[in-house]
Amino acid sequence: MKKSSPTLLVLQHAPCETPGLIADALRGCALQTIRSYDGEPVPKTLAGADGLIILGGPQSVYEQERFPYLKDELRLIEDALRASKPILGICLGSQLLAAALGAKVYPGEQREIGWHKVILPFEARRDTLFNHLPFSFMALHWHGDIFELPRSAVSLASSVMTEHQAFRHGFHAYGLLFHLEMTRSQITEMTTTFADELNAAGVNAQAILDEADDHLKPLQEIGATVFQRWASLL
């Protein structure tokens, strides 16, 4: 971190989808959380803040009539892009970032939920956040929507089901469709909160929790590395 105590705005979209491990990497930062899903107003600009974090949630980018605050969030993301402020979008956050960059966000052929392998391309080896990470690793996924790669963005990860799992725009804006930030308690809470979604997708909640015994610790180590590197952009 270039500043002694940077200030970050955090856009939160569901009670159970908190910064998780991201907050651990940003202990020297002041996090100002905007719970837009609960009616908290979204700032018009990023003035006074040094970066922007956009978390996941059950909303869809194309549901702006149902969730009008998403329009405000898109304007804020565009402001952060114009100012070249560091941006980190997770799941829905990556979809909002892609949309702000002009890319199409749309429903995938099926939901990608649970533990699935992420594969890093050659370009990731030269990236500030992803260099020297394992070529492939198991990550937690929880999304139904996917996005086209924004123009001039670099694709940094894929999975069997989803071509673009992560991307970088410029040097400071990152979108990750998969989850590196989750703690065990967050995963447990999500399986409870979104039980109907799991049932509709034919995904077993207990299987997600059982597989976490094998995959969560190495994933958290990767997440800690990625988030600490992102913090260095501030």
mmCIF file of the C-alpha atoms, coordinates in Angstrom:
data_MODEL
# 
_entry.id   MODEL 
# 
loop_
_atom_site.group_PDB 
_atom_site.id 
_atom_site.type_symbol 
_atom_site.label_atom_id 
_atom_site.label_alt_id 
_atom_site.label_comp_id 
_atom_site.label_asym_id 
_atom_site.label_entity_id 
_atom_site.label_seq_id 
_atom_site.pdbx_PDB_ins_code 
_atom_site.Cartn_x 
_atom_site.Cartn_y 
_atom_site.Cartn_z 
_atom_site.occupancy 
_atom_site.B_iso_or_equiv 
_atom_site.pdbx_formal_charge 
_atom_site.auth_seq_id 
_atom_site.auth_comp_id 
_atom_site.auth_asym_id 
_atom_site.auth_atom_id 
_atom_site.pdbx_PDB_model_num 
ATOM 1   C CA . MET A 1 1   ? 0.000   0.000   0.000   1.00 0.00 ? 1   MET A CA 1 
ATOM 2   C CA . LYS A 1 2   ? 1.323   3.400   -1.003  1.00 0.00 ? 2   LYS A CA 1 
ATOM 3   C CA . LYS A 1 3   ? -0.730  5.312   1.593   1.00 0.00 ? 3   LYS A CA 1 
ATOM 4   C CA . SER A 1 4   ? -0.530  4.677   5.315   1.00 0.00 ? 4   SER A CA 1 
ATOM 5   C CA . SER A 1 5   ? -4.273  4.144   5.680   1.00 0.00 ? 5   SER A CA 1 
ATOM 6   C CA . PRO A 1 6   ? -6.214  4.020   2.383   1.00 0.00 ? 6   PRO A CA 1 
ATOM 7   C CA . THR A 1 7   ? -9.997  4.336   2.381   1.00 0.00 ? 7   THR A CA 1 
ATOM 8   C CA . LEU A 1 8   ? -12.020 1.831   0.356   1.00 0.00 ? 8   LEU A CA 1 
ATOM 9   C CA . LEU A 1 9   ? -15.684 1.754   -0.558  1.00 0.00 ? 9   LEU A CA 1 
ATOM 10  C CA . VAL A 1 10  ? -17.251 -1.712  -0.391  1.00 0.00 ? 10  VAL A CA 1 
ATOM 11  C CA . LEU A 1 11  ? -20.517 -2.442  -2.211  1.00 0.00 ? 11  LEU A CA 1 
ATOM 12  C CA . GLN A 1 12  ? -22.300 -5.303  -0.434  1.00 0.00 ? 12  GLN A CA 1 
ATOM 13  C CA . HIS A 1 13  ? -25.314 -7.059  -1.972  1.00 0.00 ? 13  HIS A CA 1 
ATOM 14  C CA . ALA A 1 14  ? -26.348 -9.679  0.607   1.00 0.00 ? 14  ALA A CA 1 
ATOM 15  C CA . PRO A 1 15  ? -25.871 -10.071 4.376   1.00 0.00 ? 15  PRO A CA 1 
ATOM 16  C CA . CYS A 1 16  ? -23.953 -13.337 3.972   1.00 0.00 ? 16  CYS A CA 1 
ATOM 17  C CA . GLU A 1 17  ? -21.607 -12.086 1.237   1.00 0.00 ? 17  GLU A CA 1 
ATOM 18  C CA . THR A 1 18  ? -19.150 -10.001 3.226   1.00 0.00 ? 18  THR A CA 1 
ATOM 19  C CA . PRO A 1 19  ? -15.499 -9.175  2.406   1.00 0.00 ? 19  PRO A CA 1 
ATOM 20  C CA . GLY A 1 20  ? -14.319 -12.277 4.275   1.00 0.00 ? 20  GLY A CA 1 
ATOM 21  C CA . LEU A 1 21  ? -10.601 -12.821 3.663   1.00 0.00 ? 21  LEU A CA 1 
ATOM 22  C CA . ILE A 1 22  ? -10.361 -9.580  1.693   1.00 0.00 ? 22  ILE A CA 1 
ATOM 23  C CA . ALA A 1 23  ? -10.706 -7.694  4.976   1.00 0.00 ? 23  ALA A CA 1 
ATOM 24  C CA . ASP A 1 24  ? -7.773  -9.644  6.436   1.00 0.00 ? 24  ASP A CA 1 
ATOM 25  C CA . ALA A 1 25  ? -5.525  -8.443  3.607   1.00 0.00 ? 25  ALA A CA 1 
ATOM 26  C CA . LEU A 1 26  ? -6.730  -4.865  4.101   1.00 0.00 ? 26  LEU A CA 1 
ATOM 27  C CA . ARG A 1 27  ? -6.300  -4.484  7.847   1.00 0.00 ? 27  ARG A CA 1 
ATOM 28  C CA . GLY A 1 28  ? -4.413  -1.240  7.328   1.00 0.00 ? 28  GLY A CA 1 
ATOM 29  C CA . CYS A 1 29  ? -7.318  0.220   5.347   1.00 0.00 ? 29  CYS A CA 1 
ATOM 30  C CA . ALA A 1 30  ? -10.551 1.918   6.331   1.00 0.00 ? 30  ALA A CA 1 
ATOM 31  C CA . LEU A 1 31  ? -13.456 0.003   4.783   1.00 0.00 ? 31  LEU A CA 1 
ATOM 32  C CA . GLN A 1 32  ? -16.701 1.907   4.235   1.00 0.00 ? 32  GLN A CA 1 
ATOM 33  C CA . THR A 1 33  ? -19.412 -0.636  3.448   1.00 0.00 ? 33  THR A CA 1 
ATOM 34  C CA . ILE A 1 34  ? -22.466 0.422   1.430   1.00 0.00 ? 34  ILE A CA 1 
ATOM 35  C CA . ARG A 1 35  ? -25.324 -2.065  1.888   1.00 0.00 ? 35  ARG A CA 1 
ATOM 36  C CA . SER A 1 36  ? -27.256 -1.036  -1.186  1.00 0.00 ? 36  SER A CA 1 
ATOM 37  C CA . TYR A 1 37  ? -29.582 -4.049  -0.883  1.00 0.00 ? 37  TYR A CA 1 
ATOM 38  C CA . ASP A 1 38  ? -30.760 -2.577  2.438   1.00 0.00 ? 38  ASP A CA 1 
ATOM 39  C CA . GLY A 1 39  ? -31.483 0.874   1.046   1.00 0.00 ? 39  GLY A CA 1 
ATOM 40  C CA . GLU A 1 40  ? -28.181 2.578   1.833   1.00 0.00 ? 40  GLU A CA 1 
ATOM 41  C CA . PRO A 1 41  ? -27.467 5.185   -0.867  1.00 0.00 ? 41  PRO A CA 1 
ATOM 42  C CA . VAL A 1 42  ? -24.634 4.615   -3.311  1.00 0.00 ? 42  VAL A CA 1 
ATOM 43  C CA . PRO A 1 43  ? -22.236 7.593   -3.546  1.00 0.00 ? 43  PRO A CA 1 
ATOM 44  C CA . LYS A 1 44  ? -22.261 9.419   -6.873  1.00 0.00 ? 44  LYS A CA 1 
ATOM 45  C CA . THR A 1 45  ? -18.462 9.473   -7.077  1.00 0.00 ? 45  THR A CA 1 
ATOM 46  C CA . LEU A 1 46  ? -15.463 7.814   -5.479  1.00 0.00 ? 46  LEU A CA 1 
ATOM 47  C CA . ALA A 1 47  ? -14.194 11.172  -4.209  1.00 0.00 ? 47  ALA A CA 1 
ATOM 48  C CA . GLY A 1 48  ? -12.277 10.710  -0.962  1.00 0.00 ? 48  GLY A CA 1 
ATOM 49  C CA . ALA A 1 49  ? -11.838 6.962   -1.476  1.00 0.00 ? 49  ALA A CA 1 
ATOM 50  C CA . ASP A 1 50  ? -8.736  5.241   -2.802  1.00 0.00 ? 50  ASP A CA 1 
ATOM 51  C CA . GLY A 1 51  ? -10.358 2.133   -4.257  1.00 0.00 ? 51  GLY A CA 1 
ATOM 52  C CA . LEU A 1 52  ? -13.557 0.170   -4.769  1.00 0.00 ? 52  LEU A CA 1 
ATOM 53  C CA . ILE A 1 53  ? -14.556 -3.391  -3.856  1.00 0.00 ? 53  ILE A CA 1 
ATOM 54  C CA . ILE A 1 54  ? -17.763 -4.858  -5.312  1.00 0.00 ? 54  ILE A CA 1 
ATOM 55  C CA . LEU A 1 55  ? -18.962 -8.052  -3.646  1.00 0.00 ? 55  LEU A CA 1 
ATOM 56  C CA . GLY A 1 56  ? -21.229 -10.858 -4.815  1.00 0.00 ? 56  GLY A CA 1 
ATOM 57  C CA . GLY A 1 57  ? -24.960 -11.269 -4.413  1.00 0.00 ? 57  GLY A CA 1 
ATOM 58  C CA . PRO A 1 58  ? -28.081 -12.917 -5.852  1.00 0.00 ? 58  PRO A CA 1 
ATOM 59  C CA . GLN A 1 59  ? -28.974 -9.980  -8.120  1.00 0.00 ? 59  GLN A CA 1 
ATOM 60  C CA . SER A 1 60  ? -28.359 -9.927  -11.868 1.00 0.00 ? 60  SER A CA 1 
ATOM 61  C CA . VAL A 1 61  ? -26.838 -6.989  -13.731 1.00 0.00 ? 61  VAL A CA 1 
ATOM 62  C CA . TYR A 1 62  ? -29.761 -6.959  -16.193 1.00 0.00 ? 62  TYR A CA 1 
ATOM 63  C CA . GLU A 1 63  ? -32.336 -6.670  -13.367 1.00 0.00 ? 63  GLU A CA 1 
ATOM 64  C CA . GLN A 1 64  ? -31.862 -2.926  -12.946 1.00 0.00 ? 64  GLN A CA 1 
ATOM 65  C CA . GLU A 1 65  ? -35.594 -2.203  -12.933 1.00 0.00 ? 65  GLU A CA 1 
ATOM 66  C CA . ARG A 1 66  ? -36.020 -4.635  -10.042 1.00 0.00 ? 66  ARG A CA 1 
ATOM 67  C CA . PHE A 1 67  ? -32.861 -3.418  -8.291  1.00 0.00 ? 67  PHE A CA 1 
ATOM 68  C CA . PRO A 1 68  ? -32.492 0.251   -9.311  1.00 0.00 ? 68  PRO A CA 1 
ATOM 69  C CA . TYR A 1 69  ? -29.452 0.770   -7.090  1.00 0.00 ? 69  TYR A CA 1 
ATOM 70  C CA . LEU A 1 70  ? -27.471 -1.305  -9.594  1.00 0.00 ? 70  LEU A CA 1 
ATOM 71  C CA . LYS A 1 71  ? -27.652 1.685   -11.959 1.00 0.00 ? 71  LYS A CA 1 
ATOM 72  C CA . ASP A 1 72  ? -26.043 3.836   -9.269  1.00 0.00 ? 72  ASP A CA 1 
ATOM 73  C CA . GLU A 1 73  ? -23.373 1.202   -8.709  1.00 0.00 ? 73  GLU A CA 1 
ATOM 74  C CA . LEU A 1 74  ? -22.562 1.075   -12.418 1.00 0.00 ? 74  LEU A CA 1 
ATOM 75  C CA . ARG A 1 75  ? -22.130 4.860   -12.457 1.00 0.00 ? 75  ARG A CA 1 
ATOM 76  C CA . LEU A 1 76  ? -19.824 4.623   -9.445  1.00 0.00 ? 76  LEU A CA 1 
ATOM 77  C CA . ILE A 1 77  ? -17.755 1.904   -11.127 1.00 0.00 ? 77  ILE A CA 1 
ATOM 78  C CA . GLU A 1 78  ? -17.479 4.061   -14.247 1.00 0.00 ? 78  GLU A CA 1 
ATOM 79  C CA . ASP A 1 79  ? -16.255 6.940   -12.066 1.00 0.00 ? 79  ASP A CA 1 
ATOM 80  C CA . ALA A 1 80  ? -13.624 4.689   -10.482 1.00 0.00 ? 80  ALA A CA 1 
ATOM 81  C CA . LEU A 1 81  ? -12.501 3.535   -13.934 1.00 0.00 ? 81  LEU A CA 1 
ATOM 82  C CA . ARG A 1 82  ? -12.138 7.118   -15.172 1.00 0.00 ? 82  ARG A CA 1 
ATOM 83  C CA . ALA A 1 83  ? -10.068 7.946   -12.097 1.00 0.00 ? 83  ALA A CA 1 
ATOM 84  C CA . SER A 1 84  ? -7.916  4.796   -12.551 1.00 0.00 ? 84  SER A CA 1 
ATOM 85  C CA . LYS A 1 85  ? -8.666  3.775   -8.965  1.00 0.00 ? 85  LYS A CA 1 
ATOM 86  C CA . PRO A 1 86  ? -8.022  0.132   -7.981  1.00 0.00 ? 86  PRO A CA 1 
ATOM 87  C CA . ILE A 1 87  ? -11.187 -1.968  -8.373  1.00 0.00 ? 87  ILE A CA 1 
ATOM 88  C CA . LEU A 1 88  ? -11.866 -5.513  -7.200  1.00 0.00 ? 88  LEU A CA 1 
ATOM 89  C CA . GLY A 1 89  ? -15.110 -7.173  -8.280  1.00 0.00 ? 89  GLY A CA 1 
ATOM 90  C CA . ILE A 1 90  ? -16.154 -10.572 -6.919  1.00 0.00 ? 90  ILE A CA 1 
ATOM 91  C CA . CYS A 1 91  ? -18.868 -12.687 -8.627  1.00 0.00 ? 91  CYS A CA 1 
ATOM 92  C CA . LEU A 1 92  ? -21.704 -10.164 -9.162  1.00 0.00 ? 92  LEU A CA 1 
ATOM 93  C CA . GLY A 1 93  ? -19.014 -7.521  -8.706  1.00 0.00 ? 93  GLY A CA 1 
ATOM 94  C CA . SER A 1 94  ? -17.071 -8.889  -11.669 1.00 0.00 ? 94  SER A CA 1 
ATOM 95  C CA . GLN A 1 95  ? -20.256 -8.893  -13.754 1.00 0.00 ? 95  GLN A CA 1 
ATOM 96  C CA . LEU A 1 96  ? -20.956 -5.264  -12.834 1.00 0.00 ? 96  LEU A CA 1 
ATOM 97  C CA . LEU A 1 97  ? -17.377 -4.328  -13.714 1.00 0.00 ? 97  LEU A CA 1 
ATOM 98  C CA . ALA A 1 98  ? -17.689 -6.102  -17.067 1.00 0.00 ? 98  ALA A CA 1 
ATOM 99  C CA . ALA A 1 99  ? -20.982 -4.299  -17.760 1.00 0.00 ? 99  ALA A CA 1 
ATOM 100 C CA . ALA A 1 100 ? -19.464 -0.928  -16.842 1.00 0.00 ? 100 ALA A CA 1 
ATOM 101 C CA . LEU A 1 101 ? -16.782 -1.665  -19.438 1.00 0.00 ? 101 LEU A CA 1 
ATOM 102 C CA . GLY A 1 102 ? -19.420 -2.300  -22.092 1.00 0.00 ? 102 GLY A CA 1 
ATOM 103 C CA . ALA A 1 103 ? -19.449 -6.108  -22.047 1.00 0.00 ? 103 ALA A CA 1 
ATOM 104 C CA . LYS A 1 104 ? -22.603 -8.216  -22.207 1.00 0.00 ? 104 LYS A CA 1 
ATOM 105 C CA . VAL A 1 105 ? -23.708 -10.039 -19.050 1.00 0.00 ? 105 VAL A CA 1 
ATOM 106 C CA . TYR A 1 106 ? -26.177 -12.869 -19.564 1.00 0.00 ? 106 TYR A CA 1 
ATOM 107 C CA . PRO A 1 107 ? -27.431 -16.158 -18.051 1.00 0.00 ? 107 PRO A CA 1 
ATOM 108 C CA . GLY A 1 108 ? -25.161 -19.147 -18.562 1.00 0.00 ? 108 GLY A CA 1 
ATOM 109 C CA . GLU A 1 109 ? -26.501 -22.433 -19.894 1.00 0.00 ? 109 GLU A CA 1 
ATOM 110 C CA . GLN A 1 110 ? -26.539 -23.740 -16.325 1.00 0.00 ? 110 GLN A CA 1 
ATOM 111 C CA . ARG A 1 111 ? -25.559 -22.538 -12.891 1.00 0.00 ? 111 ARG A CA 1 
ATOM 112 C CA . GLU A 1 112 ? -21.983 -23.151 -11.795 1.00 0.00 ? 112 GLU A CA 1 
ATOM 113 C CA . ILE A 1 113 ? -22.227 -23.813 -8.064  1.00 0.00 ? 113 ILE A CA 1 
ATOM 114 C CA . GLY A 1 114 ? -19.834 -25.730 -5.852  1.00 0.00 ? 114 GLY A CA 1 
ATOM 115 C CA . TRP A 1 115 ? -16.185 -26.697 -6.120  1.00 0.00 ? 115 TRP A CA 1 
ATOM 116 C CA . HIS A 1 116 ? -14.800 -26.666 -9.648  1.00 0.00 ? 116 HIS A CA 1 
ATOM 117 C CA . LYS A 1 117 ? -11.327 -26.342 -11.106 1.00 0.00 ? 117 LYS A CA 1 
ATOM 118 C CA . VAL A 1 118 ? -10.040 -22.954 -12.264 1.00 0.00 ? 118 VAL A CA 1 
ATOM 119 C CA . ILE A 1 119 ? -7.359  -22.905 -14.956 1.00 0.00 ? 119 ILE A CA 1 
ATOM 120 C CA . LEU A 1 120 ? -4.943  -20.006 -15.456 1.00 0.00 ? 120 LEU A CA 1 
ATOM 121 C CA . PRO A 1 121 ? -3.729  -19.120 -18.972 1.00 0.00 ? 121 PRO A CA 1 
ATOM 122 C CA . PHE A 1 122 ? -0.208  -18.094 -19.912 1.00 0.00 ? 122 PHE A CA 1 
ATOM 123 C CA . GLU A 1 123 ? -1.111  -14.400 -19.551 1.00 0.00 ? 123 GLU A CA 1 
ATOM 124 C CA . ALA A 1 124 ? -1.725  -14.921 -15.834 1.00 0.00 ? 124 ALA A CA 1 
ATOM 125 C CA . ARG A 1 125 ? 1.963   -15.693 -15.323 1.00 0.00 ? 125 ARG A CA 1 
ATOM 126 C CA . ARG A 1 126 ? 2.754   -12.061 -16.104 1.00 0.00 ? 126 ARG A CA 1 
ATOM 127 C CA . ASP A 1 127 ? -0.049  -10.562 -14.035 1.00 0.00 ? 127 ASP A CA 1 
ATOM 128 C CA . THR A 1 128 ? 0.528   -8.684  -10.784 1.00 0.00 ? 128 THR A CA 1 
ATOM 129 C CA . LEU A 1 129 ? -2.111  -10.657 -8.871  1.00 0.00 ? 129 LEU A CA 1 
ATOM 130 C CA . PHE A 1 130 ? -1.915  -14.098 -10.491 1.00 0.00 ? 130 PHE A CA 1 
ATOM 131 C CA . ASN A 1 131 ? 1.762   -14.675 -11.244 1.00 0.00 ? 131 ASN A CA 1 
ATOM 132 C CA . HIS A 1 132 ? 3.365   -17.748 -9.624  1.00 0.00 ? 132 HIS A CA 1 
ATOM 133 C CA . LEU A 1 133 ? 0.000   -19.189 -8.582  1.00 0.00 ? 133 LEU A CA 1 
ATOM 134 C CA . PRO A 1 134 ? -0.757  -22.855 -9.337  1.00 0.00 ? 134 PRO A CA 1 
ATOM 135 C CA . PHE A 1 135 ? -1.614  -23.508 -12.980 1.00 0.00 ? 135 PHE A CA 1 
ATOM 136 C CA . SER A 1 136 ? -4.963  -24.891 -11.801 1.00 0.00 ? 136 SER A CA 1 
ATOM 137 C CA . PHE A 1 137 ? -6.766  -25.129 -8.465  1.00 0.00 ? 137 PHE A CA 1 
ATOM 138 C CA . MET A 1 138 ? -10.165 -25.922 -6.994  1.00 0.00 ? 138 MET A CA 1 
ATOM 139 C CA . ALA A 1 139 ? -12.260 -22.840 -6.282  1.00 0.00 ? 139 ALA A CA 1 
ATOM 140 C CA . LEU A 1 140 ? -15.736 -22.151 -4.962  1.00 0.00 ? 140 LEU A CA 1 
ATOM 141 C CA . HIS A 1 141 ? -18.251 -21.028 -7.581  1.00 0.00 ? 141 HIS A CA 1 
ATOM 142 C CA . TRP A 1 142 ? -21.743 -19.660 -7.086  1.00 0.00 ? 142 TRP A CA 1 
ATOM 143 C CA . HIS A 1 143 ? -23.152 -17.981 -10.169 1.00 0.00 ? 143 HIS A CA 1 
ATOM 144 C CA . GLY A 1 144 ? -25.706 -18.351 -12.910 1.00 0.00 ? 144 GLY A CA 1 
ATOM 145 C CA . ASP A 1 145 ? -24.692 -15.358 -15.036 1.00 0.00 ? 145 ASP A CA 1 
ATOM 146 C CA . ILE A 1 146 ? -21.558 -15.036 -17.138 1.00 0.00 ? 146 ILE A CA 1 
ATOM 147 C CA . PHE A 1 147 ? -20.029 -12.226 -19.204 1.00 0.00 ? 147 PHE A CA 1 
ATOM 148 C CA . GLU A 1 148 ? -18.224 -11.521 -22.413 1.00 0.00 ? 148 GLU A CA 1 
ATOM 149 C CA . LEU A 1 149 ? -14.633 -10.379 -22.004 1.00 0.00 ? 149 LEU A CA 1 
ATOM 150 C CA . PRO A 1 150 ? -14.603 -6.564  -22.034 1.00 0.00 ? 150 PRO A CA 1 
ATOM 151 C CA . ARG A 1 151 ? -12.751 -4.934  -24.901 1.00 0.00 ? 151 ARG A CA 1 
ATOM 152 C CA . SER A 1 152 ? -9.046  -4.420  -24.078 1.00 0.00 ? 152 SER A CA 1 
ATOM 153 C CA . ALA A 1 153 ? -9.349  -6.640  -20.983 1.00 0.00 ? 153 ALA A CA 1 
ATOM 154 C CA . VAL A 1 154 ? -7.040  -9.598  -20.354 1.00 0.00 ? 154 VAL A CA 1 
ATOM 155 C CA . SER A 1 155 ? -8.597  -12.963 -19.474 1.00 0.00 ? 155 SER A CA 1 
ATOM 156 C CA . LEU A 1 156 ? -6.846  -14.438 -16.433 1.00 0.00 ? 156 LEU A CA 1 
ATOM 157 C CA . ALA A 1 157 ? -8.792  -17.625 -15.634 1.00 0.00 ? 157 ALA A CA 1 
ATOM 158 C CA . SER A 1 158 ? -11.329 -20.070 -17.018 1.00 0.00 ? 158 SER A CA 1 
ATOM 159 C CA . SER A 1 159 ? -13.191 -23.231 -16.044 1.00 0.00 ? 159 SER A CA 1 
ATOM 160 C CA . VAL A 1 160 ? -14.720 -26.083 -18.014 1.00 0.00 ? 160 VAL A CA 1 
ATOM 161 C CA . MET A 1 161 ? -18.131 -24.410 -17.848 1.00 0.00 ? 161 MET A CA 1 
ATOM 162 C CA . THR A 1 162 ? -17.110 -20.749 -18.089 1.00 0.00 ? 162 THR A CA 1 
ATOM 163 C CA . GLU A 1 163 ? -14.647 -19.231 -20.546 1.00 0.00 ? 163 GLU A CA 1 
ATOM 164 C CA . HIS A 1 164 ? -13.950 -16.059 -18.557 1.00 0.00 ? 164 HIS A CA 1 
ATOM 165 C CA . GLN A 1 165 ? -13.555 -16.564 -14.810 1.00 0.00 ? 165 GLN A CA 1 
ATOM 166 C CA . ALA A 1 166 ? -11.294 -13.576 -14.165 1.00 0.00 ? 166 ALA A CA 1 
ATOM 167 C CA . PHE A 1 167 ? -10.013 -10.549 -16.056 1.00 0.00 ? 167 PHE A CA 1 
ATOM 168 C CA . ARG A 1 168 ? -7.938  -7.414  -15.712 1.00 0.00 ? 168 ARG A CA 1 
ATOM 169 C CA . HIS A 1 169 ? -8.683  -4.068  -17.321 1.00 0.00 ? 169 HIS A CA 1 
ATOM 170 C CA . GLY A 1 170 ? -5.742  -1.694  -17.454 1.00 0.00 ? 170 GLY A CA 1 
ATOM 171 C CA . PHE A 1 171 ? -3.492  -2.137  -14.451 1.00 0.00 ? 171 PHE A CA 1 
ATOM 172 C CA . HIS A 1 172 ? -5.896  -1.566  -11.555 1.00 0.00 ? 172 HIS A CA 1 
ATOM 173 C CA . ALA A 1 173 ? -9.311  -3.120  -12.282 1.00 0.00 ? 173 ALA A CA 1 
ATOM 174 C CA . TYR A 1 174 ? -9.877  -6.822  -11.603 1.00 0.00 ? 174 TYR A CA 1 
ATOM 175 C CA . GLY A 1 175 ? -12.964 -9.014  -11.869 1.00 0.00 ? 175 GLY A CA 1 
ATOM 176 C CA . LEU A 1 176 ? -13.127 -12.520 -10.348 1.00 0.00 ? 176 LEU A CA 1 
ATOM 177 C CA . LEU A 1 177 ? -16.237 -14.586 -11.031 1.00 0.00 ? 177 LEU A CA 1 
ATOM 178 C CA . PHE A 1 178 ? -15.202 -17.317 -8.582  1.00 0.00 ? 178 PHE A CA 1 
ATOM 179 C CA . HIS A 1 179 ? -14.823 -16.864 -4.827  1.00 0.00 ? 179 HIS A CA 1 
ATOM 180 C CA . LEU A 1 180 ? -11.405 -16.584 -3.168  1.00 0.00 ? 180 LEU A CA 1 
ATOM 181 C CA . GLU A 1 181 ? -12.683 -14.636 -0.164  1.00 0.00 ? 181 GLU A CA 1 
ATOM 182 C CA . MET A 1 182 ? -14.883 -17.208 1.550   1.00 0.00 ? 182 MET A CA 1 
ATOM 183 C CA . THR A 1 183 ? -14.496 -18.453 5.112   1.00 0.00 ? 183 THR A CA 1 
ATOM 184 C CA . ARG A 1 184 ? -16.031 -21.686 6.367   1.00 0.00 ? 184 ARG A CA 1 
ATOM 185 C CA . SER A 1 185 ? -18.752 -19.789 8.212   1.00 0.00 ? 185 SER A CA 1 
ATOM 186 C CA . GLN A 1 186 ? -19.611 -17.793 5.078   1.00 0.00 ? 186 GLN A CA 1 
ATOM 187 C CA . ILE A 1 187 ? -19.990 -20.948 3.020   1.00 0.00 ? 187 ILE A CA 1 
ATOM 188 C CA . THR A 1 188 ? -22.225 -22.488 5.678   1.00 0.00 ? 188 THR A CA 1 
ATOM 189 C CA . GLU A 1 189 ? -24.377 -19.356 5.797   1.00 0.00 ? 189 GLU A CA 1 
ATOM 190 C CA . MET A 1 190 ? -24.676 -19.248 2.010   1.00 0.00 ? 190 MET A CA 1 
ATOM 191 C CA . THR A 1 191 ? -25.846 -22.858 1.803   1.00 0.00 ? 191 THR A CA 1 
ATOM 192 C CA . THR A 1 192 ? -28.593 -21.957 4.276   1.00 0.00 ? 192 THR A CA 1 
ATOM 193 C CA . THR A 1 193 ? -29.526 -18.574 2.803   1.00 0.00 ? 193 THR A CA 1 
ATOM 194 C CA . PHE A 1 194 ? -29.646 -19.841 -0.778  1.00 0.00 ? 194 PHE A CA 1 
ATOM 195 C CA . ALA A 1 195 ? -31.022 -23.328 -0.077  1.00 0.00 ? 195 ALA A CA 1 
ATOM 196 C CA . ASP A 1 196 ? -33.834 -22.883 -2.619  1.00 0.00 ? 196 ASP A CA 1 
ATOM 197 C CA . GLU A 1 197 ? -31.320 -21.975 -5.320  1.00 0.00 ? 197 GLU A CA 1 
ATOM 198 C CA . LEU A 1 198 ? -29.275 -25.075 -4.528  1.00 0.00 ? 198 LEU A CA 1 
ATOM 199 C CA . ASN A 1 199 ? -32.339 -27.300 -4.697  1.00 0.00 ? 199 ASN A CA 1 
ATOM 200 C CA . ALA A 1 200 ? -33.410 -25.786 -8.012  1.00 0.00 ? 200 ALA A CA 1 
ATOM 201 C CA . ALA A 1 201 ? -29.929 -26.378 -9.436  1.00 0.00 ? 201 ALA A CA 1 
ATOM 202 C CA . GLY A 1 202 ? -29.755 -29.932 -8.076  1.00 0.00 ? 202 GLY A CA 1 
ATOM 203 C CA . VAL A 1 203 ? -26.718 -29.118 -5.931  1.00 0.00 ? 203 VAL A CA 1 
ATOM 204 C CA . ASN A 1 204 ? -26.237 -30.822 -2.561  1.00 0.00 ? 204 ASN A CA 1 
ATOM 205 C CA . ALA A 1 205 ? -25.429 -28.317 0.185   1.00 0.00 ? 205 ALA A CA 1 
ATOM 206 C CA . GLN A 1 206 ? -23.717 -30.886 2.384   1.00 0.00 ? 206 GLN A CA 1 
ATOM 207 C CA . ALA A 1 207 ? -21.463 -31.897 -0.499  1.00 0.00 ? 207 ALA A CA 1 
ATOM 208 C CA . ILE A 1 208 ? -20.241 -28.296 -0.773  1.00 0.00 ? 208 ILE A CA 1 
ATOM 209 C CA . LEU A 1 209 ? -19.433 -28.270 2.943   1.00 0.00 ? 209 LEU A CA 1 
ATOM 210 C CA . ASP A 1 210 ? -17.776 -31.690 2.837   1.00 0.00 ? 210 ASP A CA 1 
ATOM 211 C CA . GLU A 1 211 ? -15.574 -30.736 -0.118  1.00 0.00 ? 211 GLU A CA 1 
ATOM 212 C CA . ALA A 1 212 ? -14.550 -27.582 1.730   1.00 0.00 ? 212 ALA A CA 1 
ATOM 213 C CA . ASP A 1 213 ? -12.628 -29.844 4.116   1.00 0.00 ? 213 ASP A CA 1 
ATOM 214 C CA . ASP A 1 214 ? -10.252 -30.654 1.255   1.00 0.00 ? 214 ASP A CA 1 
ATOM 215 C CA . HIS A 1 215 ? -10.266 -27.481 -0.811  1.00 0.00 ? 215 HIS A CA 1 
ATOM 216 C CA . LEU A 1 216 ? -10.850 -24.480 1.454   1.00 0.00 ? 216 LEU A CA 1 
ATOM 217 C CA . LYS A 1 217 ? -7.432  -24.164 3.105   1.00 0.00 ? 217 LYS A CA 1 
ATOM 218 C CA . PRO A 1 218 ? -5.369  -24.147 -0.129  1.00 0.00 ? 218 PRO A CA 1 
ATOM 219 C CA . LEU A 1 219 ? -7.931  -21.805 -1.696  1.00 0.00 ? 219 LEU A CA 1 
ATOM 220 C CA . GLN A 1 220 ? -7.616  -19.399 1.225   1.00 0.00 ? 220 GLN A CA 1 
ATOM 221 C CA . GLU A 1 221 ? -3.835  -19.390 0.819   1.00 0.00 ? 221 GLU A CA 1 
ATOM 222 C CA . ILE A 1 222 ? -4.260  -18.397 -2.815  1.00 0.00 ? 222 ILE A CA 1 
ATOM 223 C CA . GLY A 1 223 ? -6.848  -15.805 -1.834  1.00 0.00 ? 223 GLY A CA 1 
ATOM 224 C CA . ALA A 1 224 ? -4.551  -14.260 0.761   1.00 0.00 ? 224 ALA A CA 1 
ATOM 225 C CA . THR A 1 225 ? -1.825  -13.891 -1.872  1.00 0.00 ? 225 THR A CA 1 
ATOM 226 C CA . VAL A 1 226 ? -4.149  -12.360 -4.463  1.00 0.00 ? 226 VAL A CA 1 
ATOM 227 C CA . PHE A 1 227 ? -5.773  -9.898  -2.059  1.00 0.00 ? 227 PHE A CA 1 
ATOM 228 C CA . GLN A 1 228 ? -2.459  -8.792  -0.553  1.00 0.00 ? 228 GLN A CA 1 
ATOM 229 C CA . ARG A 1 229 ? -1.155  -8.132  -4.045  1.00 0.00 ? 229 ARG A CA 1 
ATOM 230 C CA . TRP A 1 230 ? -4.281  -6.141  -4.880  1.00 0.00 ? 230 TRP A CA 1 
ATOM 231 C CA . ALA A 1 231 ? -3.744  -4.111  -1.714  1.00 0.00 ? 231 ALA A CA 1 
ATOM 232 C CA . SER A 1 232 ? -0.303  -3.160  -3.043  1.00 0.00 ? 232 SER A CA 1 
ATOM 233 C CA . LEU A 1 233 ? -2.051  -1.266  -5.863  1.00 0.00 ? 233 LEU A CA 1 
ATOM 234 C CA . LEU A 1 234 ? -3.561  1.212   -3.403  1.00 0.00 ? 234 LEU A CA 1 
# 
